[in-house]
Amino acid sequence: MEKKYISWQHITPLEKRTGSLKLKLDKDHLKKLHPVDIADLLEDMDYDSRNVFFKALGAEQAAEAIGKLKENTQVEIVTRMDKEQSAQLLEDLHADEAANILREMPKEKAAELLQLLKKNKAKELKWLMHYKKDTAGSLMTTEFIRLPKTFTAGQAVEHLRRFAREAEMIYYLYVTDVDEKLLGVLSLRELILAEPKTSLGSLMHSKVIAVQVNDSNKKIAEIIHKYGLLAVPVLDAKGFLHGVVTVDDLLDLFMVDRTLKAAMSRYLNKRGLRRK
């Protein structure tokens, strides 16, 4: 992957005593920066510089970058932004990321922003926010692909063409019954290589490694590591599928060293596994 650096010619000292920096990057240059690099820059700025820089980002780039920031920095940015801008940013974020930010905000501010969101988005975020922090329920995404057992491989591929853009990850596909109880799982590779008329019931693996909604983050990490998974489904006590925890969500939690986290993020991007 091509590395993106900011030349010192694009940086101007504002105050010699504080070492504050002002970026003079034009929007074309900003678009070439990786979201992790943008996050690193934002973390090193004071609030005023951070606010100006963040406003210069496009909507998609802002949503990608804020997901790479530390939790307290995320909350600071969203809290201090104009409420309409904050609401739009939350709309653009993946549901799990938006819910995590709102969970850490003052309750009054979070409630105010939820009122400004589209009804479906607000309902989903409220549902995610009710899960206890540091559990599978609070970490999971609800933006994944679930397919009925009655689908053929051909029908599943057509379904992916229509809805994959809305999903946070598609490398595992989950097969459920009409009540959304998990029946099995198959990989995207297995689906693509299958004959179009093959039923998902015959393709799927019925023995699925899963976690419960109240399982701790540590337990999830242990399971993903033990079985070499890229994601793990989250079930309730009755076996109904509530969401999915991806490996990059765990990286954000446990990899405190930002240099190491950035390297792993680029590795996942290169393999097409990191969320966009």
C-alpha positions in Angstrom: 0.0 0.0 0.0 1.3 3.5 -0.9 2.4 5.4 2.2 1.0 8.9 2.8 3.1 11.5 4.5 2.6 15.2 5.3 5.6 17.3 4.3 6.8 20.0 6.8 6.1 22.6 4.1 2.4 22.1 4.8 2.8 22.7 8.5 3.1 26.2 10.1 4.0 26.8 13.8 1.4 28.9 15.5 3.1 29.5 18.8 6.7 28.8 19.6 5.9 28.3 23.3 3.3 25.6 22.8 4.5 24.1 19.6 0.9 24.2 18.2 0.7 23.4 14.6 -1.5 24.6 11.8 -2.1 22.5 8.7 -2.3 24.2 5.3 -3.3 21.1 3.4 -5.7 21.5 0.6 -8.7 19.1 0.3 -7.1 17.1 -2.5 -4.1 16.4 -0.3 -6.4 15.5 2.6 -8.3 13.0 0.5 -5.0 11.0 0.0 -4.4 10.5 3.7 -5.3 7.3 5.4 -8.0 7.6 8.2 -5.5 6.3 10.8 -3.0 9.0 9.8 -5.7 11.6 10.1 -6.6 10.3 13.5 -2.9 10.5 14.6 -2.8 14.1 13.5 -6.1 14.9 15.3 -4.9 13.3 18.6 -1.8 15.6 18.6 -3.7 18.8 18.1 -5.3 21.1 20.7 -9.0 21.5 20.5 -9.1 24.7 18.3 -6.8 23.2 15.7 -8.6 19.9 15.9 -11.9 21.6 15.3 -10.7 23.5 12.2 -9.0 20.5 10.8 -12.0 18.2 11.3 -14.3 20.6 9.6 -12.1 20.6 6.5 -12.7 16.8 6.1 -15.4 15.5 3.8 -18.4 13.7 5.5 -17.1 10.2 4.6 -13.5 10.9 5.6 -14.7 12.4 8.9 -16.7 9.3 9.7 -13.8 7.0 8.9 -11.3 9.1 10.9 -13.4 9.5 14.0 -13.7 5.8 14.3 -9.9 5.6 14.7 -9.7 8.1 17.5 -9.4 7.5 21.2 -12.8 7.3 23.0 -12.4 10.6 24.9 -11.3 12.4 21.7 -14.4 11.1 19.9 -16.7 12.4 22.6 -15.0 15.8 22.8 -15.3 16.3 19.0 -19.0 15.3 18.8 -19.9 17.2 22.0 -18.4 20.5 20.9 -19.7 20.4 17.3 -22.8 22.2 16.3 -25.7 19.8 17.2 -26.9 19.5 13.6 -23.3 18.6 12.4 -23.0 16.1 15.3 -26.2 14.4 14.3 -25.2 14.1 10.7 -21.8 12.6 11.7 -23.6 10.0 13.9 -25.9 9.2 10.9 -22.7 8.6 8.8 -21.0 6.3 11.4 -21.5 2.6 11.7 -24.2 2.0 14.3 -21.9 0.4 16.9 -19.4 3.3 16.7 -22.2 5.9 17.0 -23.7 4.0 20.0 -20.3 3.8 21.8 -19.9 7.6 21.4 -23.4 8.4 22.7 -22.9 5.9 25.6 -19.9 8.0 26.9 -21.6 11.4 26.5 -23.7 13.2 29.2 -27.2 11.7 29.1 -28.8 15.0 28.3 -26.6 15.7 25.3 -27.0 12.1 24.0 -30.8 12.4 24.3 -30.8 15.7 22.4 -28.8 14.2 19.5 -30.9 11.1 19.3 -33.9 13.4 18.8 -32.2 14.8 15.7 -31.5 11.4 14.1 -33.7 9.5 11.7 -36.2 7.3 13.5 -34.7 4.0 12.4 -31.2 5.1 13.2 -32.2 6.4 16.7 -34.1 3.2 17.5 -31.1 1.1 16.6 -28.7 3.2 18.6 -31.0 3.1 21.7 -31.2 -0.6 21.4 -27.4 -0.9 21.2 -26.9 1.6 24.1 -28.9 -0.5 26.5 -26.2 -3.2 26.6 -23.7 -3.0 29.4 -20.3 -1.5 28.5 -17.4 -3.9 27.8 -19.8 -6.8 26.7 -20.4 -8.4 23.4 -23.7 -6.5 23.1 -22.0 -3.1 23.4 -19.2 -4.0 21.0 -21.2 -5.8 18.2 -22.3 -4.4 14.9 -25.8 -5.0 13.5 -24.7 -4.3 10.0 -23.9 -7.7 8.6 -25.4 -10.2 6.1 -28.0 -12.7 7.2 -29.5 -15.1 4.7 -32.4 -17.6 4.8 -31.7 -21.3 4.7 -34.0 -21.6 1.7 -31.8 -19.4 -0.5 -29.6 -20.9 -3.2 -26.1 -19.8 -3.8 -27.2 -17.8 -6.8 -29.9 -16.0 -4.8 -27.4 -15.3 -2.1 -25.0 -13.6 -4.5 -27.8 -11.5 -5.9 -28.7 -10.5 -2.4 -25.1 -9.5 -1.7 -25.1 -7.3 -4.8 -28.1 -5.4 -3.5 -27.2 -5.1 0.2 -23.5 -5.6 0.7 -22.8 -1.9 0.6 -24.9 -1.4 3.8 -23.0 -4.1 5.7 -20.0 -3.5 7.9 -18.5 -6.9 7.0 -19.3 -9.6 4.5 -16.5 -12.2 4.8 -18.8 -14.4 6.9 -22.5 -14.9 5.9 -24.9 -16.0 8.6 -27.9 -18.3 7.8 -31.0 -17.9 10.0 -34.6 -19.1 10.1 -37.6 -16.9 9.8 -37.3 -15.9 13.4 -33.6 -14.9 13.0 -32.4 -17.9 15.0 -28.8 -18.7 13.9 -28.6 -22.0 11.9 -25.2 -21.9 10.3 -22.4 -19.9 8.7 -20.4 -19.9 5.5 -17.6 -17.8 4.1 -17.9 -15.4 1.1 -15.3 -17.6 -0.6 -17.4 -20.7 -0.1 -20.4 -18.9 -1.6 -18.6 -17.6 -4.7 -17.2 -21.1 -5.5 -20.5 -22.9 -5.0 -22.8 -23.9 -7.9 -25.6 -21.3 -8.3 -28.3 -23.9 -7.6 -26.8 -25.2 -4.4 -28.9 -24.5 -1.3 -27.3 -22.6 1.6 -28.6 -25.4 3.9 -26.1 -27.8 2.2 -23.3 -25.2 2.1 -23.4 -23.8 5.6 -21.5 -25.1 8.7 -24.0 -25.8 11.4 -21.5 -26.0 14.2 -20.9 -22.3 14.8 -18.5 -20.7 17.3 -20.5 -17.9 18.9 -20.5 -15.6 22.0 -23.4 -14.5 24.2 -24.6 -10.9 24.4 -23.3 -10.5 28.0 -19.9 -12.1 27.4 -16.9 -9.9 28.3 -14.6 -8.3 25.7 -11.7 -10.5 27.1 -13.7 -13.7 26.5 -14.6 -12.6 22.9 -10.9 -11.9 22.2 -9.9 -15.3 23.6 -12.4 -17.0 21.4 -11.5 -15.1 18.2 -7.8 -15.8 18.9 -8.3 -19.5 19.8 -10.3 -20.3 16.6 -8.6 -17.8 14.3 -11.8 -16.0 13.4 -12.3 -12.6 11.7 -15.6 -12.2 13.3 -17.9 -14.0 15.8 -21.7 -13.9 16.0 -23.4 -12.7 19.1 -26.4 -14.7 20.4 -28.9 -14.5 23.2 -29.7 -17.4 25.5 -32.2 -18.8 23.0 -29.8 -18.8 20.1 -31.2 -15.7 18.3 -28.7 -13.7 16.3 -28.3 -10.1 17.6 -25.1 -9.0 16.0 -21.4 -9.7 15.1 -18.2 -8.7 16.7 -15.3 -8.1 14.2 -11.6 -8.5 14.8 -11.0 -4.8 14.1 -13.3 -3.8 16.9 -11.2 -5.8 19.3 -8.0 -4.2 17.9 -9.4 -0.8 18.8 -9.9 -2.0 22.3 -6.8 -3.9 23.2 -4.0 -2.4 21.0 -3.1 0.7 23.0 0.0 1.4 21.0 -1.2 3.6 18.2 1.8 2.7 16.0 1.0 -1.0 16.3 -2.7 -0.4 15.8 -2.1 1.6 12.7 0.1 -1.1 11.2 -2.5 -3.8 11.9 -5.2 -1.5 10.5 -3.3 -1.2 7.2 -2.7 -5.0 7.2 -6.5 -5.6 7.5 -7.2 -3.0 4.8 -4.7 -4.7 2.5 -6.5 -8.0 2.9 -9.9 -6.3 2.4 -10.9 -7.2 6.0 -11.1 -3.7 7.6 -14.4 -1.9 7.6 -14.7 1.1 5.3 
